[in-house]
Amino acid sequence: MAIAEDPWLDSSEPALQGGAWRTVPLPDGGGIAEYLIKTEEHSVLLTRIFPF
């Protein structure tokens, strides 16, 4: 997924948890992915996928 290269994608939005938590739509309207940006570790943790 592109979030590993750029977790601040234009299509991403803040998640309900706030802070560094984000959501991004999956391609072709397949759902959304939720993830946490760990800036101190320079990594992204994919936490959930919500299929539609």
HELIX and SHEET records of a PDB file:
HELIX    1   1 ALA A    2  ALA A    4  5                                   3    
HELIX    2   2 PRO A   27  GLY A   29  5                                   3    
HELIX    3   3 THR A   39  GLU A   41  5                                   3    
SHEET    1   A 4 GLU A  13  PRO A  14  0                                        
SHEET    2   A 4 TRP A  21  PRO A  25 -1                                        
SHEET    3   A 4 GLY A  31  LYS A  38 -1                                        
SHEET    4   A 4 SER A  43  PRO A  51 -1                                        
END                                                                             
